[in-house]
Amino acid sequence: MITGSLVALVTPMRKDGTIDHGALERLVERQIRAGTSAIVSVGTTGESSTLTVEEHTEVIRRTIDVADGRVPVIAGTGANNTAEAIHLTKAAAKAGADGALLVTPYYNKPPQEGLYRHFKAVAEAVDLPQYLYNVPGRTACDMLPSTVERLAEVPNIVGLKEALGDLDRVRDLVALGLDDFALYSGDDATARASMLMGFHGDISVTANVAPEAMARMCKAAVAGDAEGAAAIDAEIAGVHRALFVEANPIPVKWALAEMGLMDHGIRLPLVPLDEWHHEDVRAALRAAHLLP
């Protein structure tokens, strides 16, 4: 089981929106040096919704090549069309991904039985470890713990990223007592508390800009070191907030560009961070000693 800080990696782009594979390689190397436990490639933070299937697969393949087995690479392959999710997951498996992260189908708002059948169909179609991803704030679809419990019985569904940001939900999921089933936070602001309550790690946006701090904080929290985890988390709490002043990944891509790690590239319908927020994000980065 993967534990600790897993980065939801951005897909770096040039100002014209083309993918910058050189910057991608540098970002992957930076994460590995920092102690990140795994890389999630082309998830929500990686702008999966605006990449073509060919681009999607190529970014995953390049990430796997650079990682070169040093850390696991989990590919974002979710879709609101079950056939498309199967296609993307097969492509990720062919590229050599160590697992797939599949978001709940967005917009079409399936009931719990629809969610169960969707994820079960993908798992049965592709022999690859698969992680469920629940983020109701983006999908208008909430996968309940009872459905997670049913899906955990499918042999190659091995974990869940829960991004509701509600500690009552965390408590309910931990209480299921699922053996060998990984539970990851998808909400940096509540990740420390979630891990201290029994989650195994955090699939993190903040780790893009502060990978070392997130790796140390998650290691402490998973080990049950509440005081140590709190001290580290306090250093980056302002970053957690700043990276969501607009829709993810707008702020995190701006922050990485401000840090000199990539260009200011993002694809429509997302746009660069509004100038109104620039100083707030800069201030959070400075407070965390990420900018001079």
SEVEXTI-76005 format. One line per 2 residues: number of its first residue (from 1); for each residue z negated, y negated, x of C-alpha. Coordinates in pm, whole numbers, always signed. Layout:
<recs>
NUM> Z Y X  ...
</recs>
This chain:
<recs>
1> +0 +0 +0  +90 -349 +126
3> -210 -583 +128  -265 -948 +222
5> -15 -1233 +217  +339 -1156 +103
7> +567 -1459 +118  +804 -1541 -168
9> +1061 -1672 +77  +1291 -1963 -1
11> +1666 -1930 +49  +1750 -2214 +291
13> +2062 -2413 +208  +2257 -2697 +360
15> +2293 -3024 +170  +2617 -2899 +16
17> +2437 -2596 -130  +2580 -2334 +104
19> +2334 -2078 +237  +2211 -2145 +590
21> +2175 -1797 +741  +2063 -1936 +1075
23> +1770 -2112 +912  +1695 -1795 +714
25> +1662 -1598 +1036  +1427 -1858 +1182
27> +1211 -1859 +868  +1184 -1479 +873
29> +1082 -1479 +1240  +823 -1748 +1170
31> +667 -1540 +892  +646 -1230 +1108
33> +485 -1421 +1396  +231 -1569 +1154
35> +106 -1231 +1035  +267 -1222 +691
37> +239 -869 +550  +576 -853 +371
39> +870 -1070 +271  +996 -1103 -86
41> +1364 -1194 -62  +1555 -1373 -338
43> +1284 -1393 -597  +1228 -1700 -814
45> +1138 -1904 -505  +1458 -1776 -342
47> +1668 -1925 -625  +1789 -1588 -748
49> +1918 -1744 -1069  +2181 -1955 -891
51> +2304 -1710 -626  +2611 -1497 -690
53> +2563 -1120 -674  +2739 -1120 -336
55> +2516 -1399 -199  +2207 -1234 -344
57> +2281 -906 -167  +2381 -1076 +158
59> +2055 -1275 +180  +1859 -953 +125
61> +2064 -770 +388  +2025 -1049 +645
63> +1650 -1063 +583  +1623 -688 +633
65> +1829 -706 +953  +1610 -980 +1102
67> +1284 -814 +995  +1411 -496 +1163
69> +1130 -282 +1025  +853 -509 +1154
71> +742 -595 +800  +856 -457 +464
73> +1120 -650 +271  +1097 -645 -108
75> +1408 -761 -290  +1401 -967 -607
77> +1630 -778 -846  +1511 -876 -1192
79> +1739 -981 -1478  +1725 -1017 -1855
81> +2009 -766 -1881  +1890 -413 -1801
83> +2230 -306 -1670  +2239 -607 -1436
85> +1887 -533 -1310  +1993 -177 -1234
87> +2303 -304 -1050  +2101 -548 -838
89> +1834 -289 -762  +2096 -36 -652
91> +2249 -301 -425  +1907 -376 -275
93> +1842 -7 -214  +2182 +27 -44
95> +2101 -274 +176  +1784 -100 +293
97> +1513 -285 +100  +1166 -132 +106
99> +1110 -214 -260  +1227 -424 -553
101> +1047 -694 -752  +1162 -715 -1114
103> +1068 -1007 -1334  +1016 -961 -1707
105> +1340 -1035 -1896  +1356 -1408 -1964
107> +1486 -1597 -2268  +1553 -1294 -2491
109> +1174 -1238 -2539  +1153 -858 -2571
111> +850 -698 -2738  +617 -478 -2535
113> +816 -165 -2617  +1132 -336 -2496
115> +959 -428 -2170  +844 -69 -2125
117> +1190 +75 -2181  +1359 -189 -1963
119> +1142 -127 -1656  +1140 +250 -1709
121> +1521 +253 -1725  +1553 +64 -1395
123> +1296 +287 -1226  +1471 +603 -1342
125> +1811 +472 -1233  +1714 +371 -877
127> +1494 +574 -643  +1317 +278 -484
129> +955 +157 -506  +946 -108 -779
131> +705 -389 -855  +671 -551 -1196
133> +656 -930 -1215  +488 -1115 -1501
135> +533 -1494 -1512  +516 -1610 -1876
137> +539 -1978 -1782  +899 -1921 -1676
139> +1012 -1634 -1895  +846 -1700 -2233
141> +749 -1333 -2217  +404 -1196 -2138
143> +364 -834 -2030  +24 -713 -2148
145> -212 -493 -1943  -157 -206 -2187
147> +214 -209 -2103  +139 -227 -1730
149> -85 +77 -1774  +198 +273 -1938
151> +448 +172 -1670  +209 +266 -1389
153> +264 +627 -1494  +630 +603 -1386
155> +625 +750 -1031  +821 +477 -847
157> +667 +178 -1029  +403 +102 -770
159> +267 -246 -838  +255 -573 -1028
161> +282 -942 -942  +75 -1121 -1205
163> +143 -1495 -1223  -30 -1588 -1548
165> -294 -1774 -1347  -574 -1654 -1576
167> -876 -1482 -1424  -953 -1306 -1753
169> -616 -1133 -1716  -703 -1046 -1356
171> -1028 -891 -1475  -848 -689 -1743
173> -592 -555 -1495  -855 -456 -1239
175> -1053 -285 -1515  -759 -50 -1578
177> -861 +130 -1258  -505 +225 -1166
179> -498 +449 -858  -253 +360 -580
181> -110 +76 -789  -87 -259 -610
183> -199 -574 -789  -77 -903 -645
185> -147 -1257 -753  +155 -1475 -814
187> -50 -1792 -845  -172 -1944 -518
189> -437 -2160 -685  -622 -1854 -822
191> -516 -1600 -558  -841 -1608 -359
193> -1051 -1545 -669  -811 -1272 -782
195> -838 -1085 -453  -1216 -1113 -449
197> -1208 -958 -798  -1001 -662 -679
199> -636 -766 -635  -470 -640 -319
201> -281 -951 -208  -84 -1261 -301
203> +292 -1307 -330  +277 -1665 -218
205> +478 -1986 -233  +228 -2165 -7
207> +292 -1904 +265  +634 -2062 +318
209> +471 -2371 +471  +132 -2234 +580
211> +189 -1869 +669  -93 -1836 +923
213> -356 -1982 +692  -243 -1770 +399
215> -245 -1454 +611  -601 -1527 +729
217> -725 -1624 +384  -579 -1318 +215
219> -714 -1084 +482  -1063 -1227 +433
221> -1044 -1216 +53  -915 -857 +40
223> -1200 -759 +275  -1450 -919 +36
225> -1543 -1204 +272  -1592 -1466 +2
227> -1734 -1733 +233  -1462 -1694 +496
229> -1183 -1688 +240  -1320 -1998 +67
231> -1335 -2192 +393  -973 -2118 +476
233> -854 -2176 +120  -1022 -2516 +115
235> -795 -2625 +401  -480 -2555 +197
237> -596 -2611 -162  -411 -2942 -172
239> -92 -2764 -65  -124 -2517 -352
241> -128 -2811 -593  +140 -3018 -418
243> +395 -2737 -419  +396 -2738 -799
245> +429 -3110 -874  +780 -3018 -989
247> +940 -2684 -1068  +926 -2429 -787
249> +1106 -2420 -542  +1182 -2795 -546
251> +861 -2908 -369  +840 -2620 -121
253> +1201 -2666 -9  +1141 -3039 +37
255> +824 -2963 +235  +1002 -2720 +466
257> +1275 -2977 +527  +1012 -3242 +597
259> +859 -3003 +852  +1198 -2971 +1023
261> +1241 -2604 +937  +1553 -2631 +720
263> +1795 -2875 +559  +1748 -3049 +222
265> +1963 -2802 +27  +1902 -2687 -331
267> +2136 -2585 -611  +2187 -2737 -952
269> +2037 -2746 -1207  +1749 -2802 -962
271> +1759 -3126 -764  +1569 -3256 -458
273> +1209 -3364 -504  +1173 -3699 -681
275> +1075 -3978 -441  +773 -4045 -662
277> +614 -3725 -522  +711 -3757 -155
279> +394 -3919 -30  +169 -3686 -229
281> +333 -3379 -77  +329 -3535 +270
283> -42 -3612 +231  -117 -3251 +136
285> +78 -3122 +436  -103 -3363 +669
287> -442 -3264 +529  -357 -2902 +608
289> -244 -3002 +960  +115 -2902 +885
291> +253 -3249 +960  +138 -3499 +1223
</recs>
